[in-house]
Amino acid sequence: MLDIGFAELLVISAVALFVVGPERLPSAIRSISLWLGRVRRSFEEIKSDVSRELHNEEVMRALKESRDEVQDLTDVSSALSLNENSDKNYVSFPGNGADSAALKSGSNTPLSSQTDADDPAEDSATEEPAVKSPAEVESPLEKGA
Protein backbone atom coordinates (compact mmCIF):
# COMPACT_ATOMS: atom_id res chain seq x y z
CA MET A 1 0.00 0.00 0.00
CA LEU A 2 1.97 3.05 1.18
CA ASP A 3 5.66 2.53 1.52
CA ILE A 4 6.22 4.49 4.74
CA GLY A 5 9.22 3.68 6.87
CA PHE A 6 10.04 4.58 10.46
CA ALA A 7 11.77 7.86 9.53
CA GLU A 8 8.72 9.06 7.60
CA LEU A 9 6.45 8.22 10.53
CA LEU A 10 8.64 10.32 12.85
CA VAL A 11 8.49 13.29 10.47
CA ILE A 12 4.69 13.02 10.09
CA SER A 13 4.17 12.77 13.85
CA ALA A 14 6.45 15.77 14.52
CA VAL A 15 4.58 17.90 11.95
CA ALA A 16 1.22 16.78 13.38
CA LEU A 17 2.39 17.66 16.89
CA PHE A 18 3.35 21.18 15.85
CA VAL A 19 0.26 21.79 13.68
CA VAL A 20 -2.43 20.33 15.93
CA GLY A 21 -0.85 20.87 19.29
CA PRO A 22 -0.23 18.51 22.17
CA GLU A 23 -3.74 18.94 23.68
CA ARG A 24 -5.72 18.00 20.59
CA LEU A 25 -3.31 15.41 19.15
CA PRO A 26 -4.90 12.34 20.83
CA SER A 27 -8.42 13.25 19.62
CA ALA A 28 -7.05 14.00 16.11
CA ILE A 29 -5.34 10.58 15.99
CA ARG A 30 -8.58 8.95 17.18
CA SER A 31 -10.68 10.67 14.50
CA ILE A 32 -8.10 9.87 11.79
CA SER A 33 -8.08 6.21 12.80
CA LEU A 34 -11.93 6.17 12.71
CA TRP A 35 -11.92 7.63 9.21
CA LEU A 36 -9.28 5.12 8.08
CA GLY A 37 -11.39 2.30 9.55
CA ARG A 38 -14.46 3.52 7.66
CA VAL A 39 -12.49 3.76 4.42
CA ARG A 40 -11.13 0.23 4.90
CA ARG A 41 -14.60 -1.16 5.63
CA SER A 42 -16.05 0.53 2.57
CA PHE A 43 -13.24 -0.87 0.40
CA GLU A 44 -13.87 -4.34 1.87
CA GLU A 45 -17.60 -4.01 1.14
CA ILE A 46 -16.87 -2.92 -2.41
CA LYS A 47 -14.45 -5.82 -2.84
CA SER A 48 -16.99 -8.33 -1.48
CA ASP A 49 -19.75 -6.86 -3.69
CA VAL A 50 -17.54 -7.16 -6.76
CA SER A 51 -16.55 -10.74 -5.92
CA ARG A 52 -20.22 -11.62 -5.24
CA GLU A 53 -21.26 -10.12 -8.59
CA LEU A 54 -18.49 -12.02 -10.37
CA HIS A 55 -19.60 -15.21 -8.66
CA ASN A 56 -23.23 -14.49 -9.65
CA GLU A 57 -22.14 -13.91 -13.25
CA GLU A 58 -20.27 -17.23 -13.24
CA VAL A 59 -23.30 -19.02 -11.82
CA MET A 60 -25.61 -17.37 -14.35
CA ARG A 61 -23.24 -18.26 -17.19
CA ALA A 62 -23.12 -21.88 -15.99
CA LEU A 63 -26.93 -21.94 -15.74
CA LYS A 64 -27.26 -20.53 -19.25
CA GLU A 65 -24.83 -23.11 -20.63
CA SER A 66 -26.68 -25.96 -18.95
CA ARG A 67 -30.03 -24.56 -20.13
CA ASP A 68 -28.65 -24.42 -23.69
CA GLU A 69 -27.41 -28.02 -23.38
CA VAL A 70 -30.81 -29.16 -22.12
CA GLN A 71 -32.52 -27.28 -24.96
CA ASP A 72 -30.20 -28.94 -27.49
CA LEU A 73 -30.92 -32.36 -26.01
CA THR A 74 -34.67 -31.78 -26.06
CA ASP A 75 -34.45 -30.59 -29.67
CA VAL A 76 -32.52 -33.72 -30.61
CA SER A 77 -34.91 -36.01 -28.75
CA SER A 78 -37.97 -34.35 -30.28
CA ALA A 79 -36.39 -34.60 -33.72
CA LEU A 80 -35.71 -38.29 -33.14
CA SER A 81 -39.25 -38.93 -31.96
CA LEU A 82 -40.61 -37.06 -34.99
CA ASN A 83 -38.41 -39.19 -37.27
CA GLU A 84 -39.64 -42.38 -35.60
CA ASN A 85 -43.27 -41.28 -35.95
CA SER A 86 -42.80 -40.27 -39.57
CA ASP A 87 -41.07 -43.59 -40.33
CA LYS A 88 -44.00 -45.49 -38.80
CA ASN A 89 -46.53 -43.38 -40.70
CA TYR A 90 -44.50 -43.62 -43.88
CA VAL A 91 -44.58 -47.41 -43.84
CA SER A 92 -48.28 -47.64 -43.01
CA PHE A 93 -49.61 -45.44 -45.83
CA PRO A 94 -50.37 -47.09 -49.21
CA GLY A 95 -48.61 -45.60 -52.20
CA ASN A 96 -45.48 -44.77 -50.26
CA GLY A 97 -41.87 -45.62 -51.05
CA ALA A 98 -42.35 -49.29 -50.09
CA ASP A 99 -44.64 -49.74 -53.11
CA SER A 100 -42.13 -48.03 -55.35
CA ALA A 101 -39.40 -50.29 -53.93
CA ALA A 102 -41.49 -53.32 -54.92
CA LEU A 103 -41.88 -51.91 -58.42
CA LYS A 104 -38.14 -51.37 -58.70
CA SER A 105 -37.47 -54.97 -57.69
CA GLY A 106 -39.22 -56.18 -60.83
CA SER A 107 -42.69 -56.94 -59.54
CA ASN A 108 -45.63 -55.45 -61.41
CA THR A 109 -47.93 -55.49 -58.39
CA PRO A 110 -47.47 -53.08 -55.51
CA LEU A 111 -46.30 -54.38 -52.16
CA SER A 112 -49.70 -53.92 -50.54
CA SER A 113 -51.25 -56.21 -53.17
CA GLN A 114 -48.57 -58.83 -52.64
CA THR A 115 -49.20 -58.98 -48.93
CA ASP A 116 -52.95 -59.30 -49.55
CA ALA A 117 -52.44 -62.27 -51.90
CA ASP A 118 -50.04 -64.01 -49.54
CA ASP A 119 -52.25 -63.44 -46.50
CA PRO A 120 -53.25 -66.82 -44.98
CA ALA A 121 -56.12 -65.19 -43.11
CA GLU A 122 -57.77 -64.43 -46.44
CA ASP A 123 -57.54 -68.09 -47.51
CA SER A 124 -59.17 -69.26 -44.29
CA ALA A 125 -61.98 -66.77 -44.84
CA THR A 126 -63.10 -68.66 -47.94
CA GLU A 127 -63.07 -71.99 -46.12
CA GLU A 128 -65.75 -73.18 -43.70
CA PRO A 129 -65.63 -71.26 -40.44
CA ALA A 130 -64.25 -73.19 -37.48
CA VAL A 131 -66.93 -71.94 -35.12
CA LYS A 132 -70.49 -72.78 -36.03
CA SER A 133 -73.60 -70.99 -34.92
CA PRO A 134 -75.92 -72.81 -32.48
CA ALA A 135 -78.46 -73.46 -35.26
CA GLU A 136 -75.84 -75.30 -37.36
CA VAL A 137 -74.71 -77.56 -34.54
CA GLU A 138 -76.71 -80.79 -34.35
CA SER A 139 -77.34 -82.00 -30.89
CA PRO A 140 -76.76 -85.73 -30.11
CA LEU A 141 -80.48 -86.08 -29.44
CA GLU A 142 -81.37 -84.94 -32.96
CA LYS A 143 -78.89 -87.40 -34.50
CA GLY A 144 -80.40 -90.32 -32.65
CA ALA A 145 -83.98 -89.49 -33.49
C-alpha positions as CSV (number, residue, x, y, z in Angstrom):
1,M,0.0,0.0,0.0
2,L,2.0,3.1,1.2
3,D,5.7,2.5,1.5
4,I,6.2,4.5,4.7
5,G,9.2,3.7,6.9
6,F,10.0,4.6,10.5
7,A,11.8,7.9,9.5
8,E,8.7,9.1,7.6
9,L,6.4,8.2,10.5
10,L,8.6,10.3,12.8
11,V,8.5,13.3,10.5
12,I,4.7,13.0,10.1
13,S,4.2,12.8,13.8
14,A,6.4,15.8,14.5
15,V,4.6,17.9,12.0
16,A,1.2,16.8,13.4
17,L,2.4,17.7,16.9
18,F,3.4,21.2,15.8
19,V,0.3,21.8,13.7
20,V,-2.4,20.3,15.9
21,G,-0.8,20.9,19.3
22,P,-0.2,18.5,22.2
23,E,-3.7,18.9,23.7
24,R,-5.7,18.0,20.6
25,L,-3.3,15.4,19.1
26,P,-4.9,12.3,20.8
27,S,-8.4,13.3,19.6
28,A,-7.0,14.0,16.1
29,I,-5.3,10.6,16.0
30,R,-8.6,8.9,17.2
31,S,-10.7,10.7,14.5
32,I,-8.1,9.9,11.8
33,S,-8.1,6.2,12.8
34,L,-11.9,6.2,12.7
35,W,-11.9,7.6,9.2
36,L,-9.3,5.1,8.1
37,G,-11.4,2.3,9.5
38,R,-14.5,3.5,7.7
39,V,-12.5,3.8,4.4
40,R,-11.1,0.2,4.9
41,R,-14.6,-1.2,5.6
42,S,-16.1,0.5,2.6
43,F,-13.2,-0.9,0.4
44,E,-13.9,-4.3,1.9
45,E,-17.6,-4.0,1.1
46,I,-16.9,-2.9,-2.4
47,K,-14.5,-5.8,-2.8
48,S,-17.0,-8.3,-1.5
49,D,-19.7,-6.9,-3.7
50,V,-17.5,-7.2,-6.8
51,S,-16.6,-10.7,-5.9
52,R,-20.2,-11.6,-5.2
53,E,-21.3,-10.1,-8.6
54,L,-18.5,-12.0,-10.4
55,H,-19.6,-15.2,-8.7
56,N,-23.2,-14.5,-9.6
57,E,-22.1,-13.9,-13.2
58,E,-20.3,-17.2,-13.2
59,V,-23.3,-19.0,-11.8
60,M,-25.6,-17.4,-14.3
61,R,-23.2,-18.3,-17.2
62,A,-23.1,-21.9,-16.0
63,L,-26.9,-21.9,-15.7
64,K,-27.3,-20.5,-19.2
65,E,-24.8,-23.1,-20.6
66,S,-26.7,-26.0,-18.9
67,R,-30.0,-24.6,-20.1
68,D,-28.6,-24.4,-23.7
69,E,-27.4,-28.0,-23.4
70,V,-30.8,-29.2,-22.1
71,Q,-32.5,-27.3,-25.0
72,D,-30.2,-28.9,-27.5
73,L,-30.9,-32.4,-26.0
74,T,-34.7,-31.8,-26.1
75,D,-34.4,-30.6,-29.7
76,V,-32.5,-33.7,-30.6
77,S,-34.9,-36.0,-28.7
78,S,-38.0,-34.4,-30.3
79,A,-36.4,-34.6,-33.7
80,L,-35.7,-38.3,-33.1
81,S,-39.3,-38.9,-32.0
82,L,-40.6,-37.1,-35.0
83,N,-38.4,-39.2,-37.3
84,E,-39.6,-42.4,-35.6
85,N,-43.3,-41.3,-35.9
86,S,-42.8,-40.3,-39.6
87,D,-41.1,-43.6,-40.3
88,K,-44.0,-45.5,-38.8
89,N,-46.5,-43.4,-40.7
90,Y,-44.5,-43.6,-43.9
91,V,-44.6,-47.4,-43.8
92,S,-48.3,-47.6,-43.0
93,F,-49.6,-45.4,-45.8
94,P,-50.4,-47.1,-49.2
95,G,-48.6,-45.6,-52.2
96,N,-45.5,-44.8,-50.3
97,G,-41.9,-45.6,-51.0
98,A,-42.3,-49.3,-50.1
99,D,-44.6,-49.7,-53.1
100,S,-42.1,-48.0,-55.4
101,A,-39.4,-50.3,-53.9
102,A,-41.5,-53.3,-54.9
103,L,-41.9,-51.9,-58.4
104,K,-38.1,-51.4,-58.7
105,S,-37.5,-55.0,-57.7
106,G,-39.2,-56.2,-60.8
107,S,-42.7,-56.9,-59.5
108,N,-45.6,-55.5,-61.4
109,T,-47.9,-55.5,-58.4
110,P,-47.5,-53.1,-55.5
111,L,-46.3,-54.4,-52.2
112,S,-49.7,-53.9,-50.5
113,S,-51.2,-56.2,-53.2
114,Q,-48.6,-58.8,-52.6
115,T,-49.2,-59.0,-48.9
116,D,-53.0,-59.3,-49.6
117,A,-52.4,-62.3,-51.9
118,D,-50.0,-64.0,-49.5
119,D,-52.2,-63.4,-46.5
120,P,-53.3,-66.8,-45.0
121,A,-56.1,-65.2,-43.1
122,E,-57.8,-64.4,-46.4
123,D,-57.5,-68.1,-47.5
124,S,-59.2,-69.3,-44.3
125,A,-62.0,-66.8,-44.8
126,T,-63.1,-68.7,-47.9
127,E,-63.1,-72.0,-46.1
128,E,-65.7,-73.2,-43.7
129,P,-65.6,-71.3,-40.4
130,A,-64.3,-73.2,-37.5
131,V,-66.9,-71.9,-35.1
132,K,-70.5,-72.8,-36.0
133,S,-73.6,-71.0,-34.9
134,P,-75.9,-72.8,-32.5
135,A,-78.5,-73.5,-35.3
136,E,-75.8,-75.3,-37.4
137,V,-74.7,-77.6,-34.5
138,E,-76.7,-80.8,-34.3
139,S,-77.3,-82.0,-30.9
140,P,-76.8,-85.7,-30.1
141,L,-80.5,-86.1,-29.4
142,E,-81.4,-84.9,-33.0
143,K,-78.9,-87.4,-34.5
144,G,-80.4,-90.3,-32.7
145,A,-84.0,-89.5,-33.5
